[in-house]
Amino acid sequence: MTNSTLRALRGCLPAALALLTLGAAAPAGAALPGNWLYVTVTRGDARSSDTRGTLLLCDPPQGHARAAEACAELAGAGGDVGRIPQRNGMCVQVYAPVRATARGEWDGRPVAYEHTFANSCVMAARTGSVFALSG
């Protein structure tokens, strides 16, 4: 295996462990209670292995550096990340791509979101606290 393959595998381990833990805690066919999203942020291009992710639970808010804010923003947008109001602010025009993904359930409906932003400032302006994984 190459170093990049090993880094990619190591980046996936936390997500895999979280999903396995959830699967072991819930009976077969059972869903997580309440509103939840598994959110990931990948910095760099599609070949990048710099991916971080976490499980955002909203009943009560937990599992995320800014869970209470993210859950409140999602509640205001009906669980649709794309409907979170854009924040005013100035972002530099530097291309440093960031891909944000979210999968989960909100009010009993499946949620699937994926978008690549020009940089992390633009991502934060358009998605609020949902993808603020580092506090």
N, C-alpha and C positions, 0 to 999 in steps of 0.2 A: 504494500500500500504506500502511496505517496504521502508526503506531509500534508498536502491540501486535503486529501481524502480523510486522513485521520482527524484534521481540524474540523472538517464538515461533520464527521460522525460524532465527535465530542460536542459540537454545537447542538446536535439533535438529542443527545442523551437527556438533558433536563426535561424536555417536552415529552419524550417517550416515558420517562419515569413518572411524570405527572399524570399522563394518561393511564398508565398501568395502575398507579395508585388509585385513581378515580374508579377504574374498572373493577379493582379488587374490593373497593369500599361499597360499590353499588351492585345490587342484584342484576342479573342478566336482563337487558331490555329496559332497565330503569334509567331515567335521565337525571342530571343534576337538578336539585331543587332551585327554583327561582331563575333570575336572569344572570347569565354568565357568558363570557367570551374568552376564548384563548387567543391572545394577541401576540403578534411577532413583529419585530422590526429587523430588517436586513440592511446593513450599510454597504454601499458599493454596488457593483453590477451583479448580474444574475449568477456569476460564478463565485461570488463572495461567500465566505463561510462565517462572516461576522453577523450571526443571527442571534437575537435574544428574544425570549418569549416568556409569558407568564399567564396564568389562569386568573382572570378578573372575575370575582364573584361579587354580586351586588345585593344579596339578601342575607346578611348584612355585607357592606363593602369590605373586601379583603383580598389579599393575594397580589397586590399591585402597589407600587410606591405612592400613587395618588388615587387610590381606589374610590374614596368618597367623592372627589371631584369628577372623576371619570364616570362613575355611576350616575351622578346628578346630570351631567351633560348628556349621557345616553338616554336617561329618562326623559329629558326635555325634547329629545329628538326621536322618541319612540323606538329606541334601540338601533336606529339607522345612523351609522357613523357619518355617512355622506350628508346628513341633514343637520349636523352640529354647526351652529352659527360660526362663521369665520371671524377670527379675532383680528382687530386692527393692529398694525405694527409694520415695521420695516424689516425685510429680510434681504441679506446680501444676494447678489445675483451670481453666486458661485454654484457650479454644477457638481454636486456631491450626492448622487442618487441614494434615496432611502425608500425601501419597499415596506409598506405596512399591510399586514393582513390580520383579519379577525374572523373567527368562526365560532359559532355558539348558538345560543337561544335567547330570545327576548320575548316576553309575554306569550310564550308557547310557540313562537314562530322561529324558524331557522334564520340565522344571520350569517351572511358571507360577504366579506368586504376585502378588496385588494386594490391597492393603488401605489404607484411609484411617484414620489415627489422629487423635485429638483434638489432639495436639501432638507435637513431636519427642521430648520426654522419654518419653511413653508408647510411641512407636515404638521407641526405644532399649531400653526395659525389656522389650519383647516380642520384639524381633528381634535383640538383641545387637549385634554389630559389623557385621552384613551391610550395613546402610544408612548406616554411619558414613563418609561420603565425604570428610569434611574433616579427618581426623586426630584 
